[in-house]
Amino acid sequence: MRLRRQTPAAAVPTRTLSFGTRVRRDWQMLVMMLPGVLFLLLFFYIPILGNVVAFQDFQPFLGISQSAFVGMENFVSLYDDPLFWAALTNTLKLAAVQLLLFFPVPLILALAVDSLVSNRLRRMFQTVVYLPHFLSWVLVIALFQQSLGGAGFVNNLLRDWGFGEVPFMTNPDTFPLLATAQLVWKDAGWAMIIFLAALASVDVALYEAAAADGAGRWRRMWHITLPALRTVIVLLLILRIGDILSVGFEQFILQRDSVGPGAAEVLDTFTYYSGVVGGDWSSGAAAGLAKGVVGALLLWGANSVAHRLGEPGIFQKREAA
Amino acid sequence: MTATSDLTSTRRWLGTSRRKVFGASQRPVWKEQPNAFYQLVKAVLLGGFALAIIVPLLVVVSTSLASDQDVIDAGGYVLWPKHPTFHAYELLFSGGLVGRAILVSLFVTVVGTALALFTTITLAYATSRPVVFGRPVLLLVLFTLLFAPGIIPMFLMVKQLGLLDSLWSLILPGALSAFNFVVMRAFFMNVPQELIESARIDGASDFTILWRIVMPLSKAVIAVVGLFYAVGFWNAFFNALLYINDTAKWPLQLILRTYVLQGSSLSADQLGVDPPPQTQSLQMAVVVLALIPIAMVYPFIQRHFAKGVITGAVKG
């Protein structure tokens, strides 16, 4: 102890300070953490505990503490509920179509934009395509309805030209395509940003060397550009997979009426309608909980597959931060 | 090679030019000459995508500004108003449901953004420094990225707090987003340690350091995160659907859904005017009103996007 006291205060490594000293030293920082931590408790961690209603026969007038525990019964009844399975099937179907048809679009756009020679054009294009990301789903669907709906201007034109009406917005069979089109319209431009940034950091000397060796534009794209984007592509894929079960909640709840629950009912809307609207709180919570757990597992699974393939994935990056 | 020099060289071979030289002199020698076919494909792809975004917006704005006669002549939609008028907007602002909804949305957006920025900045700053409990708190936040509590437990919590049918139910649950937190914290980590230490030696408290030194250095990121929050609050639809029953407290997004998507018409009563108005341009005017605030801030913050998003995406 005596020895340590002789060293100058600044040279003492933080770790040797006692806990009490550190709390006293950092009290202002602790005060700063307070609002955020309070928020996390109130609107994240306590609600997570609230998921116990999934294991209860929850009665709103009795509250969580008084309602009877029923174990896994709610999950069993979900298992027997054809509506739940329909919602699950729809979710997976919509997610698959969106993954397949949405995911490549930003990449293709980014490659096309990146090869533009004129910077003015680049900037103009980017300004336009970022915008829809900031519009709400209500607005996006309103715009789609005004454009493609039965009374929308595209159908007005089609009628004028004598083609008759096309029910773009209300046909349950083509709904996955419509939903993907909406997603592309809203977010493809935005998703492009990350690819563009990755493209901008590729060393030009690589292209030059490849060209000197006789590689044409497609070869350069295949052997330089795409490998450079690999990490980013994997990262975005993982995030997307973690999100698979929560495909655009607002998007579907807004269109459930016009397309019908047969095509637009997803796990989240099922939870909402059976729980909040139908008053069957427990089975709604059970569906929601199942969804959350499976989503987290998917994310974790996709990430560990990425690790196996030698990609950094998401979690490692976070530790480095 | 550093990131900046990468960028400049990239710009160079892409042909950055204020001199409007798009020709061969701007292209690296090893690049192929432009090929008419690929150029056509690119023009169709990019031009088509941009038009698909612009045209619907243009039609909506034009129709909202068109006179009733224009709308009837065009059979519902106008690409360019021949007799522009603000009649629809005057009707909407003459009082009643829509005017109130705009006030509600503005209130929620302004108060919510201020509160969310406060929570995010303080938490992000505190966890960006080696501080007691800094690490566990950081993990608490990051865990929220993986898992969501679910709709029903959230509803029960808001109900338990007595916030149903209160505007606070739209504000408080959005007062911190882990994504924005990550962006903010990544930025604070890059503030030089020496700056903070020298301020501390001069006797500044942690609050002073944050307020007088760190925040002025972080204006760009605060602007971007603020915009993300503001857009989120302005666009929030589902929370309102869940927690707000009283039509007097409806935000604009619920009005949009009820009167534009579901096609109920705004009655003369709800508008506080006598003759029933022409609905088409009225509906479009509601759409435009929901659009305006975003279109207004968008150009100012746009140039900061790339940076903010990339930090968030890579580290988040």
Interface residues (C-beta under 8 A of the other chain):
Chain A: T14 F19 R22 V23 D26 Q28 M29 L30 M32 M33 P35 G36 V37 F39 L40 L42 F43 F44 Y45 I46 P47 I48 L49 G50 N51 V53 I64 I108 L109 A112 V113 D114 S115 L116 V117 S118 N119 R122 F125 T127 V128 V129 Y130 L131 P132 F134 L135 S136 W137 V138 L139 I141 A142 L143 F144 Q145 Q146 S147 A151 G152 F153 N156 D160 W185 A188 G189 W190 I193 I194 L196 A197 A200 S201 V202 D203 V204 Y207 E208 A211 A212 G216 R217 L235 L236 G242 S246 F249 E250 I253 L254 D257 D268 T271 Y272 G275 V276 W281 G284 A285 G288 L289 K291 G292 V293 G295 A296 L299 W300 I314 K317 R318 A321
Chain B: M1 A3 D6 L7 S9 T10 R11 W13 L14 G15 T16 S17 F22 Q26 R27 P28 W30 K31 E32 P34 K42 L45 L46 F49 A50 A52 I53 I54 V55 P56 L57 V59 V60 G75 G76 Y77 F118 T119 T120 T122 L123 Y125 A126 T127 R129 P130 V131 V132 F133 G134 V137 L140 V141 L142 T144 L146 F147 A148 P149 G150 I151 I152 P153 M154 F155 L156 M157 L161 L172 P173 A175 L176 F181 V182 R185 A186 M189 S205 D206 F207 L210 V231 W234 N235 A236 F237 F238 L241 L242 Q253 L256 R257 V260 L261 Q262 M284 V287 A290 L291 I294 A295 Y298 P299 Q302 F305 A306 V309 I310 A313 V314 K315 G316
